[in-house]
Amino acid sequence: VCVLDMADGSVVYNRTEDKPSNHWTVGQEAVQTLLHSLLREALKEIGADSFVTVGFSLSGMDNKSEQTTFIEGFSALTPTLADNIRVFNDTVGSAFTASPEGGAILIAGTGSIGRVMCRVPSTETEGEGEGETLLDRRVGGWGHMLGDEGSAYSIASNTIREAFNQADGLVPGRDSLGEIVRGEGERMREREALPDADYALSCIYTHFGIKERRDILGPIYRTFDKATVAGLASLVAEGAKKRDPFCVRQMSIAGRDLGRIAATLLPHIPTPPGQEGGWPRPVKTIVAVGSVWKSYQLFRGIFDAQIPCTSEYRLVRLSVPAACGAAWYAHLLCCGTELPRGDWVQAL
């Protein structure tokens, strides 16, 4: 939760609450109740009765009808909490924290998504700012059942899968569908060349509090919680820092996947003002958001290798919460004015 002063755009209140806020996993009512409580506490702390504008930037909140339903349900809790309420996808908050024009976001936290969200001129008003619309290009973000490549959950699930397969003696095949059937001798040599998973298995046992592999079925199926599973990724990252080959491999896979998402985003990022000439090549900015980026140096090389040599880019991270951008953009849409702001990003 972040509160901006309308006079100078300064952050007058900031609090982080580590609780789930994706309505697809916990339901809209639970999210509404949580946010209502947090905003009530914020009002108390700053000594105000209500907000001029509230902007929510929430994971999974893409559909306009869902946004409308959410606003109606939230407003019913306390109709006088705010004069104006807007709800966006979680990438919107990050995009408009990075720049007043929006930008490209690559989130790699519990889940992952790449998105370009920019204010661009429009001949018709489409419900955003007057005379402009919101360019929206999405890559990934389809959740742990369909994707989340490069995320903490993906790192964790890949680690469990490959460690268990190795313990079973299952040798992974080649990446190509046209794999040639090989003799047992070659299979044995490949098995011997695979990174040993003993360290990763010990991390799995420690993280889930289990004593043998079959015990994993409980936390994965009976009491499954995506964030809990994703928490294993931090232990894998620590293993990679210690140069454990198996953990290094898992972080490299994440870096490769995130690099592919970035490479897909780059052509859709508008050219920065003043760099339209084509040479030198324009430098496009991608905002890196999420806990996986704390381990960026572990996979930087393979991440860079996925970017075409014809593209120039820089990675930055937010220096203030993404909630600032959500509040700023909501105020722009509802009140038609841009609040003052500082430089809210820094180099990764």
Secondary structure, DSSP 8 states (H G I E B T S, - for coil): -EEE-TTT--EEEE----S---HHHH-HHHHHHHHHHHHHHHHHHHT-S-EEEEEEEETT---HHHHHHHHHHHHHH-TTSEEEEEEEEHHHHHHHHH-TTEEEEEEESSSEEEEEEEEEE-SS--SSSTTEEEEEEEE----TTT--TTSHHHHHHHHHHHHHHHHHT-----SSSS-----HHHHHHHHHHS---HHHHHHHHHHHT-SSGGGGHIIIIIS--HHHHHTHHHHHHHHHHTT-HHHHHHHHHHHHHHHHHHHHHGGGS---TT-TTSSS--EEEEEEESGGGGGHHHHHHHHHHTS-TT-EEEEEEESS-THHHHHHHHHHHHHS--------EEE-
